[in-house]
Every structure is written in structure tokens, then in C-alpha cells.
Amino acid sequence: MEIVRVYSIAAAHLNYRFMEKCMATRIILADDHEIMREGLCALIRKCDDLEVVGQASDGRKAIEMVQELKPDIAIMDISMPGLNGIEAARKMLAANSDIKIMGLSTHSTRSMVVKMLKAGALGYMLKESAFSELKQAIETMLQGKTYLCSRTSEVVLADYMNMISDPKKIGRDILTPREKEVLQMVAEGLTTKEIAAQLSVSAKTIDSHREHIMEKLKMHNVASLTKYAIKEGLTSV
């Protein structure tokens, strides 16, 4: 009789743990540094209410995971090869409007923070932040609210005040999402043929994009485009 009772308690405990895991917040991690992904994954595994369901080393793989795994949250680095976190965030939300996106970066510049938020991210944190704050950020985002760590909050507030004082600064984001995508790959050294293959378009289309980018930015060589891409946070070449 005692054996049956012990078995019942053990079975109930296992069932509770199973149900708890089923209700856990599903997360994917995207960062081109494996040590960063594994470290964060190890911390998340200690939380019963959180579960890492996938890891990606670049923006394109992260988008594929969002479409396939339907996670609740994507925690992404901003500067990744192939497709940066900003453009990846836009594409993720287009594929799954319910996903909550957290930008996780070493950069606290106004440009990075604002661009990530404009892309649809609900959160932005620095990699120097404590894990306890990241967990708080996740809980806040699940409620549909925005969470910024203190340093990024200061940056956004300063940008807002600056925008109010100079309305002409509104709307200077002149490149389209596809043009930014092409610009990033040009800056990372890909050839026209390679870019065309990755985007499944013709080389002629890529040449056209490149011409439009140069015309809009008033730049005439790849070196200038690369400097611009780095300054705008599209790549960290």
C-alpha cells in the first residue's frame, strides 16, 4: 500500500513538472557568438517558467525558427552577419505578429536603440545587464509592454527631446528595408551574384538596388557605403 502511495506521489510530481513545462514561455536565441547563446541558454534552463526551443547564429535562421517553432519571445543580437537583428525583427513580425522581440546588444547608441524599436521590438537590453533584469524584461514584454534597461531609456528620452526641438529630424530613414538588406551584404563583401542568390532575385535587380542606395545616400563607392552601414548599425564588419 505504501509503495502505491509513493508511486502516486511521484507520478503526480512528474505530471506537475510536465504541465509546468508545457506552460513555459517558449524562447529562441539569436546571436552569432555561440558562447553568448550557450551562456544565456544555461541561465534560462534554471527557470521552470522559461524554455529555449531554438538557437540561431544569424537573422535568417532566426526568422526560419520563428516560422517553424512559433516561440513566444525572440531574444536577438543586433549585429549579426547576413541579416542584422533590426531587419530580422521586421521580417519576424511580418511572419508572426504575436511574437515579442527583445534586442540584446553591446551597443547603447541612439541609432541602434531607436531603429530596433521602430522595427517592432518591445524590449532592448545591454549584454552587461543582470539576468534577473532580463527575466523582468521578459515578464513585462509578455504583458505587451515595452521594457528598456536604464541606459537605453536615457538614450530614447534624449532622442525624443531632441526630436521635439528639431522636427526636421523626423523621417530621415530614407532607405527601404530591402535596400538596407542589400546594403548590409554589400558592406560585408558579398558580390552582386551572391546577394542575388541569397535574396532569390536577379543580379540586375541587385544592381538597381545598389544604384538607388548610392543615389539616395549621395555616395559613389563601396568604402563609403560600408562606413555608412557600420555607423547606422546595419553591420559590424
N, C-alpha and C positions, 0 to 999 in steps of 0.2 A: 504493500500500500504506500509506504514511504517512497519507494522507488518511482511509483507512478506519479506521486505528488511532485517530486524533484524534476521528473521529466516534463511535467505540465508547466512548471515554473520556467524551466529552461526554454521550452517551446514558445511560451508567451513572451519571454525576453527576446528571443530571436525574431519573432513576429513583429514586436515593437520596433526593433532595430531596422527591420526590413521596411516597415511603414515609414519610419523616420527618414530613411534614405530615399524612399520614393518621393517624399515631400521636400527633399533638399533642393536648394536653389542650384540650378544647373549653370555651370560657368565654362567658357572657353578662354584660354590664354593665348595671346598672340605677341610674340617677341622674337626677334632674330637672334637673341642670345639665349642659348639653351640653359645655361647656368641660372639665368634670371627666371625662366619658366619653371625649372625644376625646384628652385628655392621657394617660389611663391606657391607652387603646387603642394609642396611638403607642408607649408603652413596651413593651407586651406584644408588639407586632409585631416587636420586635427579638429576641424569644426564639423560637428554632426549635421548641421543645417546647410552646409555648403558641399558641392561636389564638382570637381573638374571633370568634364566629359570630353574635352579635346584640347590639344595644343597645336599651334601653328607657328611656323617660322617666318611667315610673310603675310601681307594683306590678302593676297588672292586665295591662299589656302584657308585663311580665317573666314573669308566670305563663303567658301565651299562648305566649311563646317557649320556655319550658321544656317545655311540652306538645308543641310542634311540632318543635323542634330537638334535644331530648334532649341538652343540654350536660352536661359532667361537673361544672362548677362555675358557681355564680351569685355574682357579687360585687355586693352591693346597698347602696345608701344606706339609712339607717333612716327619715329624714323625707322622704317623697315624697307628693305630692298624690294624692287619690283613694283610694289604699290604701298604707299605710306598709309599710316593709320587714319589720316584725315579723309583721304579719298575712299579708303576701305569702309570707313564709318558710313559715308553716304550710300555706298552700294549695299551695305548690310541692311540699312533701314529701308532701302527700296525693296529688298528681298523679304524682309521680316520687320514690319513696323512696330512689333511688340517688344523687340529686343532692347535692352538697356545697355548703353555703351559707356565704358569708363576709359578715359585716356590716362595712361601711366607713362610718365616721361622723366627725363633728367632736365628737360627744358622748362623754364618758367617765364619765357618771354611773352610779351603781349600777343605777338603774332601767332605763336603756337596755341596758346590757350583759347583765344578768340576764334581762330579757324576751326579748332576741334569742336567747340560749342556750336558754331554755325553749321558744322557738318551734321549736327544732331546728337552729339554725345551729351549724356546727362551728368557725367562726372569727369573731373580732371584732378589727378594727384601726381605728386612728385615721387620718384622712386626712393627718395630719402625718408618718406613718411613711414610711420609705425604701422605694423599690420593691424593693430587694434583700430586705427583710424580708417584703414581700407575696409575693414569689416563694417564699421559705422557707415561708411560711404555706400556700401552695397545695400544695407538696410534702408538707407534714405532713398536710393535710386529705385528700389523695389516698390516704394510708395509713389513713384512717379515724380519725385522731387530732384532738383539739381544739388550736387554736392561738389564743392571746391575746397581743397586744402587751403589753409590760411594764406600762404604766399600767392597762390593763384587767385584767390579772392581779391587781394590787394591789386593785382595786375588788372583784373577785369574792371574793378571800380575805377582805377586810374584811367583806363581806356574809355569808360563811359563818360567820365568827367571831361576828358579831352575831346570826345566826340561832340558833346554838348557845346563846348566852347568853339568848335570849328565844324559846323555841319557839312562842309565840303568834303570832309574825310569819309563820309558815308558812301558806300557803293563803289569803292575803288578796287574791288576784287574783280578785275576785268577778264580773267581767263575762265573759260568754261571748265567743268570737271574733266572732260575728255582731254582738253588742251593741257591741263595740269598733269594728267596721267602721262601724256606723251612727253611733256617737258621733263618730268622726273626720269623717264627712261633715257631720254637724250642726255641728261646730266650724268646719268650712271654709266654712260658709254656704250649703250646699245646702238646697233646700226639700224637704218631705216627698215631693212628687211626683217631684222629680229623683232623690232617693235610691231611691225605689221603682223608677223606670225603670232605674237602674244595677244594682240587685240583682235585677231581674226578679220583684218581688213587688208586692203591693197596697199602696196608701197606708195602708190600715187596719193592715196588718202592721207598717209602719214606725212608725205612731203607738203601737202596742202595745209595740214595742221601746223607743221613747223613754220611755214611761211606766215600763217596768221599769228602765231605766237610772237615771232620776231617783229612783225608789223605792229602788233598791239604794245609790245614792250619797248619798241624802238631799239632793238638790239640786232646785231648783224653777224654774230659768231657764237659757236658752241661754248666758248670760255665764258662769255658774258651771261649766257643762259644758265650755265652751271652755277655761277656766283649768285644769280638771282634765285635759283631753285634752293640753294643752301640757305640763303637769307630768309626765304619765305617758309622754310621748314619742310619743303617737299622731299628733300633727301639730305643725307648727312655724309655724302661721298667723301 
